[in-house]
Amino acid sequence: MNDTHSPVIEVKNLCKTYFMSGGMSQSVLKDISFSIEAGEFVAIMGHSGSGKSTLMNILGCLDKPTSGLYLLNGDLVSDKSELELASVRGHEIGFVFQNFNLLMKRTIADNVSLPLIYQNIGEKERYERALRMLEKVGLTGYENRFPSQISGGMQQRVAIARSLINNPSIIFADEPTGNLDTATSDEIMNLFTRLNQQGITIVLVTHEEDVADYAKRLIKISDGRKEYDGLRQSYQGRQEAK
Amino acid sequence: MIGQIIREAWISIASYKMRTFLTTLGIMIGVAAVVMMVAAGQTVQNTITESFESMGGNLIIIVPGQSVSGGVRTARGRPSVTFSDVDSLKGMKDVVAASYIVSTTAQAVYGSNNWNVSVAGTTPDYLTVGNWEIDRGIPFTDRDLKSGNPYILLGQTVIDELFGLQDPIGKTIRLNNRPFTVIGTLQPKGDGLMGDDQDNIIMMPATTLRQRLRGSRRPNYADVAFVKVSEENKMETVANRIEYQLRARHRLKEGTDNDFTIRLMTEMVNQARNVGMILSILLASIASISLIVGSIGIMNMMLVSVTERTREIGIRKALGASNRWIMFQFLTESVLISFMGSFVGMILGVVFSQIGGFIFDKTVPISIWSVIISVSVAVIVGVASGLMPAIKAMKLDPIEALRYQ
């Protein structure tokens, strides 16, 4: 993990505009700036179409901003090539998706160790590290099963184990409880909280207030602009005052 | 990295066993067809060559009459080459032996058995010229030729048909109701060029045949003559000398056409080889069509696979796979499918060629080149047909791919 005082993520005047045929354009992110320190648990919240997913895609190095700067661990990533971005994704970032995104024809161990293939890590080490990660998320003994043989909650835990395996600087979770029932959602969010307590930086993208409650800090996006950035509790207090 | 890509590609294609098998089948059939067709062409080529060679190597054939004169086909086979013409060639430089044949067919009878047989009236030298070997007994001699003695040599088929397991030596058989004594048997030669049985033959002195089986107003004329030359590279020279000598003996004036045709066995063998080669190429080309169809099958399957696995591609990209990695994985999958198909196809091609050879009683050669070329072609086909789907996979936007349902 990184030094607790240096920002893992630094975003300055980030804009994203989609250009369409006929000279039309749509501005999705407008002048967003913030930084995230190592060890933080941040929820990015916003309604559907607010631009939160686009922001997460840029932060996750799956997309590039139209303008502005994005520094990951002090390294400017907004100008990197496709190959370099792939390397950043493989080494620095862990993803957890709403619909788990596991490879259904591969075993749990194969799924968990998948990011290590792109780092040229040998099969034996991959397997051993997968077992360690599965232990961390409470799935010891499930390594040789297939995703279809376990519950949705377990599948999301497999996805979390996969996001942790490359020892990333930050984990991006995009609506991680969107496909889960309330009890399983709590279970997953408690797991995130526990991982954060161990020093892992987590950025959660959600539209659910209950889920955002698990984060300490909240960044609220509305219509492509940063509407709020501060402690979750303060935002709640402000909302109640309104 | 290559090892990891191959392993990932292998696991992916192994996950869709039936689809992979069906796709492989196309290439399998294509390669097997190419190997079999080339082998068939090669077998035909070898059979032609062997047939010519069994007639005797370094051979010059003199056929009476001119087959083509000024572009017009003239009466062919009009007797013009005499026994003494051929005898005069024996002393020529670089000539090993010279002989001639007068032929007919006759009904051979021994006891209650009878058999229709080709009869060659010839000279003792014909055994050397035509690569015939005496199996048992003795050959007839120049003295027998001079005297017209009724001595005959039997081919293996005639022995089988008339004598079965009996020993024919010393026995008398009747040819067109005239008695002939068997003094020797010939070693078997097998089928001739046109699939005719070369062992269905009886040889006797040419004079005997003229006197007893096929009389003629011009009894000393040969149907065809053969000259065996000491070395292959001297055949042209000897042919020229023969032409010169025969023209002189036939008193042909300058400017007139030959009344005989000289043909070199080497030329005929080369022509036959060319025909065989063209046949091989033709068969292989036809078989290649199935290889092309197979490759289209791979491309189709890979395109479907890319569409079906769009989300997988998105996941892999999100987890750190570069575009290049994705492209190579899909390309490796198509090459693996193609390679497996071609490998199995090659084995099937070899096995079926040999089975065919066994059924038709032929030695079927397997050209290592047909195997190398067909496997290489299959791998190239794998790359070519996998390239477009692989590029399609590479170009997928990870965000769009992750959203794909």
Interface residues (C-beta under 8 A of the other chain):
Chain A: N57 G60 L62 D63 E82 L83 A86 S87 R89 G90 H91 F95 F97 N101 L102 L103 K105 R106 D110 L114 P115 I117 Y118 Q119 N120 E123 R162 N166
Chain B: M1 Q4 R7 E8 I11 S15 R311 E312 G314 I315 R316 K317 A318 L319 G320 A321 S322 N323 R324 W325 P398 I399 L402
